Amino acid sequence: MNKKQAWLILSATMLISLLGTAGIALPYPVLAPYFLDSPPNSLNQFMGINPKLLLGFALALYPLGILIGSSFIGALSDHYGRRKVLLITLAGSTAGYLFTAYAVIEESYSLFLIGRLVTGICEGNIAIARAMAVELHPVINRTKALSMVYATVYSGWLLGPLAGGYLMILGTEQVFIWAAIALAVCAAVVAIAIKDSNKQKLTRGSIFQAIIDENSFRLLKHKEVRPIFTFYFIYALGNNTFYEFYPVWFVEIHQFTSDKIAWITVIMTGSMVLSSIFITSAIVKYFGNLKSLTTSVFVLGILMMLQPFLGLDSIYFFFAVIGFLIALNNAVTPTYMSERFGGYGQGKVMGLQTSIFCLTNVIVAILGSVIAVLSIQATMIMAGLLVLSSFVWFLLFTRKTLEVKKQTV
């Protein structure tokens, strides 16, 4: 592979990440207003169930689908080839979004849930684009390629909610239709720009064996791996509680509409983009991974606990700081995991992190919605408490590790 081909693939991967993430993020500022503040219909008032619970189940099924899909899609791409599996799953995502739009038009909650689940399963392909970027090494430095891909991912999270908030004015179904269009464009880019170089010939039963052998959760059988991923599990519970329910807080406490929620999300995500490009690397270089990780988690937990008590005059600056801290932690946590456990396989380590993130999304969407029925303020405070709990767990784990090292010296 020459340099020109490598940059073409990287450019295509960045465009896929941008459009794909934007498509995923489009519905986020839409769901809370649709279930909690829209005219009642048979979808958002299904069987007389509390709309917050309906919202919770709808939020849960999408990451559950990603959890299911990520457990086998990456393994299949190793055998069938990145391009083929990516094309099939992108087509599935497109169909899933169109099916979801149809469910909104028909006002069918059952079909809406099916659409969210199917779309999530197909979106388990998020690791394939990153794998393609890594495989460009050494023509393009691995760190440089990944940082550029992550920058476009954050940009997608910025553009998607903004577009979704304004598209809802045209009708909730339009949000999902335009998400389908974004994924269709991704499929076209893959078909034109990506060629496979890793295709393997399959033998009978090898697909299922690959799925079993490459299951990321198998890493947890190693005693030394479990503590750091326990930390990440607790942290992700808190972080996802905040991210999934701050739109509910804005709707219930401040009567925000979808476009206002979109702008709050844009401010937070814009801070993530800018900090990941210009600030994060310098901070990590100066303080190191360990201090950057613990400090960002501690401050983030404190700020999340304070958030429900802030007025609108300071909330925009507050969310910008939150975005910076999340971006910093997103950089240092996988790096720390990679340095400690990369010998087991970097793909498996990153896969386990992704799987845990999706698992916590499912848990938060269900349990968080139950707590939100009682008090949305309590839900937001719980987010901060969970993040602070992960900080305490990490300190205890680190201290124990240091004591073991001292004893062996």
Backbone torsions as a table, in degrees:
resi	resn	phi	psi	omega
1	MET	NA	126.4	177.2
2	ASN	-89.2	174.9	-174.5
3	LYS	-65.3	-37.8	-179.4
4	LYS	-63.4	-43.6	178.7
5	GLN	-64.6	-40.8	-179.7
6	ALA	-62.5	-42.9	-179.9
7	TRP	-69.7	-31.3	175.9
8	LEU	-64.6	-44.2	179.1
9	ILE	-65.2	-42.7	179.8
10	LEU	-64.3	-41.6	178.4
11	SER	-62.0	-42.2	177.8
12	ALA	-65.1	-40.2	179.0
13	THR	-63.9	-39.9	178.0
14	MET	-65.1	-41.1	179.1
15	LEU	-66.4	-40.1	177.0
16	ILE	-60.8	-44.8	-179.4
17	SER	-64.3	-41.1	-179.5
18	LEU	-64.2	-54.2	-176.6
19	LEU	-69.8	-39.1	-179.9
20	GLY	-64.3	-45.0	179.1
21	THR	-67.0	-39.8	177.5
22	ALA	-60.2	-41.0	177.6
23	GLY	-63.8	-40.1	178.4
24	ILE	-65.7	-39.4	-172.9
25	ALA	-82.0	-16.2	-177.7
26	LEU	-50.5	-45.8	-174.5
27	PRO	-76.6	-13.6	-170.2
28	TYR	-58.3	-47.2	179.3
29	PRO	-78.0	-1.2	-174.6
30	VAL	-94.8	-37.5	-169.5
31	LEU	-64.8	-44.5	-178.8
32	ALA	-62.1	-50.0	177.0
33	PRO	-63.0	-35.0	-178.1
34	TYR	-65.3	-41.7	-178.1
35	PHE	-82.5	-29.2	-171.2
36	LEU	-107.0	-21.1	-171.6
37	ASP	-135.5	11.3	179.1
38	SER	-98.6	161.3	176.1
39	PRO	-54.7	136.7	-177.8
40	PRO	-59.8	138.2	172.7
41	ASN	-147.3	-179.8	-174.6
42	SER	-71.6	-11.1	177.2
43	LEU	-87.1	-53.1	-177.0
44	ASN	-85.2	1.2	174.1
45	GLN	-126.8	35.3	-173.0
46	PHE	-59.0	120.5	175.4
47	MET	54.5	24.3	178.6
48	GLY	71.6	13.1	180.0
49	ILE	-75.1	144.7	178.6
50	ASN	-52.7	128.5	-178.2
51	PRO	-56.1	-30.8	178.3
52	LYS	-65.8	-35.8	176.6
53	LEU	-70.9	-39.9	176.0
54	LEU	-60.3	-42.6	177.4
55	LEU	-62.3	-42.4	-179.5
56	GLY	-60.4	-44.5	178.7
57	PHE	-65.8	-38.9	178.9
58	ALA	-65.0	-39.4	177.7
59	LEU	-68.7	-33.5	-174.6
60	ALA	-72.7	-37.4	-171.9
61	LEU	-67.7	-31.8	-179.3
62	TYR	-65.1	-54.2	177.0
63	PRO	-65.3	-28.0	174.2
64	LEU	-61.8	-41.8	176.7
65	GLY	-61.9	-42.9	178.4
66	ILE	-62.7	-39.9	178.6
67	LEU	-60.0	-44.3	178.6
68	ILE	-66.2	-48.3	-176.9
69	GLY	-65.1	-40.2	-177.5
70	SER	-67.9	-17.5	-179.8
71	SER	-75.4	-17.0	-178.8
72	PHE	-135.8	-20.3	-176.1
73	ILE	-64.6	-42.4	178.7
74	GLY	-61.2	-41.7	179.6
75	ALA	-63.8	-40.1	179.4
76	LEU	-66.5	-34.3	179.4
77	SER	-67.4	-27.1	175.4
78	ASP	-65.6	-30.0	-176.8
79	HIS	-94.5	-50.6	-176.2
80	TYR	-83.2	-20.0	-176.7
81	GLY	108.6	143.8	-177.7
82	ARG	-59.3	-45.8	-172.6
83	ARG	-62.4	-48.0	-175.3
84	LYS	-64.5	-47.4	-178.3
85	VAL	-67.6	-37.9	179.0
86	LEU	-64.3	-41.7	178.8
87	LEU	-63.2	-44.2	-178.9
88	ILE	-63.9	-45.3	-177.5
89	THR	-71.5	-33.8	175.8
90	LEU	-65.5	-39.1	175.5
91	ALA	-63.5	-39.0	177.4
92	GLY	-64.8	-40.0	177.9
93	SER	-63.5	-43.3	178.7
94	THR	-59.0	-47.0	178.8
95	ALA	-63.4	-37.6	180.0
96	GLY	-63.5	-42.0	178.6
97	TYR	-67.5	-39.5	177.8
98	LEU	-65.2	-39.1	177.5
99	PHE	-63.8	-38.8	178.1
100	THR	-64.6	-41.4	176.9
101	ALA	-60.7	-40.7	177.6
102	TYR	-62.1	-40.2	179.3
103	ALA	-63.2	-37.4	178.1
104	VAL	-66.6	-43.3	179.7
105	ILE	-62.0	-41.9	-180.0
106	GLU	-80.7	-6.8	-178.3
107	GLU	55.0	46.9	-179.3
108	SER	-111.8	111.1	-179.7
109	TYR	-67.3	-37.8	-179.7
110	SER	-62.5	-46.6	177.6
111	LEU	-65.2	-35.0	178.4
112	PHE	-60.9	-44.1	179.0
113	LEU	-64.6	-41.1	178.8
114	ILE	-62.2	-43.7	179.4
115	GLY	-61.3	-42.4	179.6
116	ARG	-65.5	-39.5	-179.3
117	LEU	-66.9	-48.4	-179.2
118	VAL	-61.9	-42.7	178.4
119	THR	-61.5	-42.7	179.4
120	GLY	-62.7	-41.8	178.5
121	ILE	-58.5	-45.5	-179.9
122	CYS	-68.6	-30.0	179.0
123	GLU	-75.7	0.8	170.4
124	GLY	-64.2	-0.9	179.3
125	ASN	-82.6	5.0	-175.1
126	ILE	-59.7	-27.3	-178.9
127	ALA	-75.9	-21.4	-175.8
128	ILE	-65.2	-44.3	179.8
129	ALA	-61.2	-40.8	178.6
130	ARG	-66.9	-37.1	177.0
131	ALA	-62.5	-40.0	178.3
132	MET	-63.4	-37.6	178.5
133	ALA	-65.8	-43.4	179.5
134	VAL	-62.5	-37.9	-176.3
135	GLU	-71.5	-5.7	175.7
136	LEU	-77.4	-14.4	177.1
137	HIS	-66.1	137.3	9.3
138	PRO	-95.8	2.8	179.8
139	VAL	-58.3	-44.1	172.4
140	ILE	-121.7	127.7	-178.8
141	ASN	-51.6	134.9	-175.0
142	ARG	-59.5	-44.7	-179.4
143	THR	-63.7	-41.7	-179.9
144	LYS	-65.1	-43.1	-179.4
145	ALA	-63.0	-45.3	-179.0
146	LEU	-66.7	-39.2	-179.8
147	SER	-64.2	-36.4	178.6
148	MET	-69.8	-38.2	177.6
149	VAL	-65.5	-43.5	179.6
150	TYR	-64.9	-34.3	177.3
151	ALA	-61.8	-39.6	178.3
152	THR	-72.6	-30.1	175.7
153	VAL	-63.0	-47.7	177.6
154	TYR	-61.3	-38.5	179.1
155	SER	-63.7	-35.8	176.4
156	GLY	-64.6	-38.8	176.7
157	TRP	-68.4	-22.5	177.1
158	LEU	-79.5	-48.2	-175.4
159	LEU	-74.2	-37.0	-176.0
160	GLY	-59.8	-55.4	179.6
161	PRO	-61.9	-35.8	178.7
162	LEU	-62.3	-47.5	178.9
163	ALA	-64.7	-40.9	-179.2
164	GLY	-62.9	-40.9	-179.7
165	GLY	-60.8	-37.5	-178.9
166	TYR	-86.7	-28.8	177.5
167	LEU	-66.9	-26.8	-178.7
168	MET	-61.8	-24.4	177.6
169	ILE	-60.5	-32.5	-179.7
170	LEU	-81.7	-11.6	-177.5
171	GLY	131.7	137.7	-177.1
172	THR	-58.5	-36.3	-179.2
173	GLU	-63.0	-27.2	-179.4
174	GLN	-64.5	-31.2	178.5
175	VAL	-60.1	-45.3	-178.2
176	PHE	-75.2	-31.7	176.3
177	ILE	-64.4	-44.2	179.8
178	TRP	-71.8	-29.1	172.2
179	ALA	-62.9	-41.1	177.2
180	ALA	-62.5	-40.0	178.6
181	ILE	-62.7	-42.6	179.1
182	ALA	-60.6	-42.4	179.5
183	LEU	-69.8	-33.1	176.5
184	ALA	-65.2	-38.6	175.7
185	VAL	-63.1	-40.8	175.8
186	CYS	-57.5	-44.8	179.9
187	ALA	-61.4	-39.3	178.3
188	ALA	-64.4	-40.5	178.2
189	VAL	-62.9	-43.5	178.5
190	VAL	-61.4	-45.4	-178.1
191	ALA	-61.5	-34.1	-176.2
192	ILE	-86.8	-42.3	-166.3
193	ALA	-102.6	-19.0	-172.5
194	ILE	-104.8	134.3	173.1
195	LYS	-123.8	146.2	-178.3
196	ASP	-86.4	141.0	174.5
197	SER	-130.3	1.4	-174.1
198	ASN	-118.8	15.5	-176.3
199	LYS	-67.7	135.5	178.7
200	GLN	-119.9	154.3	178.2
201	LYS	-84.0	129.3	-176.9
202	LEU	-87.9	146.3	169.1
203	THR	-111.3	164.0	-176.4
204	ARG	-59.2	131.4	178.2
205	GLY	83.0	-6.7	-174.5
206	SER	-70.2	-28.3	178.6
207	ILE	-61.8	-51.1	-178.1
208	PHE	-66.7	-35.5	177.9
209	GLN	-66.8	-38.9	177.6
210	ALA	-63.7	-40.5	179.3
211	ILE	-62.1	-41.4	-180.0
212	ILE	-69.0	-46.9	-175.6
213	ASP	-67.3	-34.3	-175.5
214	GLU	-95.1	8.9	178.9
215	ASN	-62.7	121.4	-174.2
216	SER	-64.3	-29.3	-177.3
217	PHE	-66.6	-14.0	177.4
218	ARG	-65.3	-21.0	178.0
219	LEU	-63.0	-26.7	-175.5
220	LEU	-69.8	-6.5	175.3
221	LYS	-72.0	-16.9	178.4
222	HIS	-85.1	122.8	-173.7
223	LYS	-59.1	-38.8	-175.6
224	GLU	-74.4	-14.9	-179.0
225	VAL	-83.7	-32.9	-169.9
226	ARG	-61.3	-41.3	-176.4
227	PRO	-61.5	-45.1	-177.3
228	ILE	-68.3	-34.4	178.2
229	PHE	-78.6	-21.9	169.6
230	THR	-66.6	-43.1	174.8
231	PHE	-55.8	-47.1	-176.2
232	TYR	-67.6	-34.8	177.3
233	PHE	-60.5	-47.0	180.0
234	ILE	-66.1	-44.2	179.8
235	TYR	-60.3	-46.1	-178.0
236	ALA	-65.3	-33.2	174.8
237	LEU	-58.8	-47.0	180.0
238	GLY	-67.8	-45.6	-177.9
239	ASN	-63.2	-42.4	-179.6
240	ASN	-72.9	-30.9	174.0
241	THR	-60.8	-45.4	178.1
242	PHE	-62.6	-48.8	-172.5
243	TYR	-68.2	-36.5	-176.0
244	GLU	-81.6	-23.6	-173.0
245	PHE	-114.7	-2.8	174.7
246	TYR	-66.1	-31.0	173.5
247	PRO	-62.0	-37.4	177.7
248	VAL	-63.4	-41.9	178.5
249	TRP	-60.1	-43.6	179.7
250	PHE	-65.4	-40.0	-180.0
251	VAL	-66.8	-45.8	-173.1
252	GLU	-77.1	-40.0	-174.6
253	ILE	-89.6	-39.0	-174.6
254	HIS	-117.1	4.5	177.3
255	GLN	55.0	41.1	178.4
256	PHE	-70.7	144.4	171.1
257	THR	-90.9	173.4	-174.7
258	SER	-62.5	-35.4	-179.2
259	ASP	-69.3	-34.0	177.1
260	LYS	-69.3	-40.1	176.0
261	ILE	-62.9	-38.1	178.5
262	ALA	-60.1	-41.9	-178.7
263	TRP	-69.0	-35.7	174.6
264	ILE	-61.3	-44.1	178.9
265	THR	-64.8	-38.5	177.5
266	VAL	-61.6	-43.5	179.4
267	ILE	-61.5	-46.4	-179.4
268	MET	-65.1	-46.4	-177.5
269	THR	-71.6	-35.7	175.3
270	GLY	-60.1	-39.5	175.2
271	SER	-62.3	-37.8	177.6
272	MET	-63.5	-42.1	179.9
273	VAL	-63.5	-50.8	-176.3
274	LEU	-64.5	-43.1	-178.4
275	SER	-68.0	-37.1	-179.6
276	SER	-68.8	-29.3	-179.6
277	ILE	-84.5	-41.5	-168.1
278	PHE	-112.4	-22.0	-168.2
279	ILE	-118.0	-44.5	-169.7
280	THR	-55.2	-48.0	-177.2
281	SER	-60.1	-40.6	-179.5
282	ALA	-65.7	-40.1	179.6
283	ILE	-65.2	-46.1	-179.9
284	VAL	-63.8	-39.2	179.6
285	LYS	-64.1	-37.0	-176.7
286	TYR	-80.4	-46.1	-174.1
287	PHE	-95.7	-21.3	-175.6
288	GLY	89.6	162.3	-175.8
289	ASN	-65.2	-43.4	-173.1
290	LEU	-65.0	-50.0	-179.1
291	LYS	-67.8	-37.6	178.4
292	SER	-63.7	-39.9	-178.8
293	LEU	-65.9	-52.7	-175.4
294	THR	-65.2	-40.3	-179.2
295	THR	-65.6	-44.7	-178.1
296	SER	-64.1	-39.2	-179.4
297	VAL	-68.3	-43.4	-179.2
298	PHE	-62.9	-49.8	-178.2
299	VAL	-65.5	-38.7	179.2
300	LEU	-61.5	-43.0	178.8
301	GLY	-62.1	-42.6	179.0
302	ILE	-62.5	-46.1	-177.6
303	LEU	-66.2	-37.1	178.0
304	MET	-64.2	-35.3	178.6
305	MET	-70.9	-29.7	179.9
306	LEU	-79.4	-25.3	-171.3
307	GLN	-52.8	-43.0	-177.4
308	PRO	-64.9	-15.2	-175.8
309	PHE	-101.6	3.3	-177.9
310	LEU	-89.0	150.0	174.6
311	GLY	-89.5	171.9	-177.0
312	LEU	-68.5	-18.4	-177.9
313	ASP	-68.5	-25.8	-178.6
314	SER	-115.0	-2.3	-170.5
315	ILE	-68.5	-30.7	-177.8
316	TYR	-69.9	-44.7	176.0
317	PHE	-63.1	-40.4	179.9
318	PHE	-57.7	-45.9	-178.8
319	PHE	-69.1	-28.9	174.9
320	ALA	-65.1	-41.8	178.2
321	VAL	-66.7	-41.5	176.4
322	ILE	-56.6	-45.5	179.5
323	GLY	-60.8	-41.3	178.4
324	PHE	-60.9	-45.9	-177.8
325	LEU	-67.0	-39.2	178.1
326	ILE	-63.9	-42.6	179.3
327	ALA	-63.3	-40.2	178.4
328	LEU	-62.4	-45.5	179.6
329	ASN	-67.0	-36.4	177.7
330	ASN	-61.9	-26.2	179.2
331	ALA	-82.9	-44.1	-170.8
332	VAL	-83.8	-31.4	-177.0
333	THR	-64.0	-52.1	178.1
334	PRO	-64.7	-30.7	177.1
335	THR	-65.0	-44.6	178.2
336	TYR	-61.5	-44.3	177.8
337	MET	-61.7	-42.3	-178.3
338	SER	-63.5	-42.5	-179.2
339	GLU	-65.2	-38.3	-175.8
340	ARG	-81.3	-36.8	-169.4
341	PHE	-126.1	13.8	-178.6
342	GLY	-60.2	-22.0	179.2
343	GLY	-64.2	-21.4	177.0
344	TYR	-81.0	-8.0	-176.9
345	GLY	116.4	115.4	-176.7
346	GLN	-61.5	-37.2	-179.9
347	GLY	-62.8	-41.3	179.7
348	LYS	-67.7	-39.8	180.0
349	VAL	-62.3	-48.2	179.3
350	MET	-67.4	-33.3	177.5
351	GLY	-65.2	-39.6	178.7
352	LEU	-66.5	-38.7	176.9
353	GLN	-61.1	-45.0	178.8
354	THR	-62.6	-42.8	-179.3
355	SER	-63.4	-41.9	179.3
356	ILE	-66.2	-39.2	178.0
357	PHE	-59.3	-45.3	-179.9
358	CYS	-67.7	-39.1	179.0
359	LEU	-61.2	-43.7	179.3
360	THR	-67.1	-31.2	174.6
361	ASN	-58.5	-44.6	-179.6
362	VAL	-63.9	-47.7	-178.9
363	ILE	-61.1	-45.6	-177.7
364	VAL	-64.1	-42.8	-177.5
365	ALA	-60.6	-35.4	-178.1
366	ILE	-84.4	-56.7	-176.6
367	LEU	-70.3	-36.8	179.4
368	GLY	-63.6	-36.5	179.7
369	SER	-67.4	-32.3	177.2
370	VAL	-66.0	-44.7	179.1
371	ILE	-67.1	-36.3	-179.3
372	ALA	-63.8	-29.9	176.5
373	VAL	-61.3	-37.7	179.5
374	LEU	-78.1	-45.9	-178.2
375	SER	-165.7	117.5	176.6
376	ILE	-69.6	-28.8	176.3
377	GLN	-62.5	-43.3	179.7
378	ALA	-63.7	-36.0	178.8
379	THR	-62.4	-44.4	-179.2
380	MET	-68.7	-37.9	176.5
381	ILE	-65.3	-38.5	177.6
382	MET	-59.1	-37.1	178.4
383	ALA	-58.3	-47.7	179.1
384	GLY	-65.0	-39.7	179.0
385	LEU	-62.9	-38.7	178.9
386	LEU	-66.2	-43.0	178.8
387	VAL	-63.6	-42.4	176.9
388	LEU	-64.4	-36.1	177.4
389	SER	-63.4	-38.1	177.2
390	SER	-64.9	-36.1	176.6
391	PHE	-61.7	-46.3	179.0
392	VAL	-62.7	-44.3	178.9
393	TRP	-59.6	-43.6	-178.4
394	PHE	-63.6	-41.9	178.8
395	LEU	-62.4	-43.1	178.8
396	LEU	-63.1	-42.3	179.8
397	PHE	-65.6	-43.6	-179.1
398	THR	-65.0	-42.9	179.5
399	ARG	-61.7	-41.5	179.2
400	LYS	-64.2	-40.0	179.7
401	THR	-64.8	-42.1	179.9
402	LEU	-64.9	-38.3	179.2
403	GLU	-64.9	-38.7	177.9
404	VAL	-64.3	-40.9	179.2
405	LYS	-63.4	-41.8	-179.8
406	LYS	-63.0	-37.9	-179.2
407	GLN	-68.4	-27.1	-177.9
408	THR	-88.9	-10.5	-179.4
409	VAL	-77.3	NA	NA
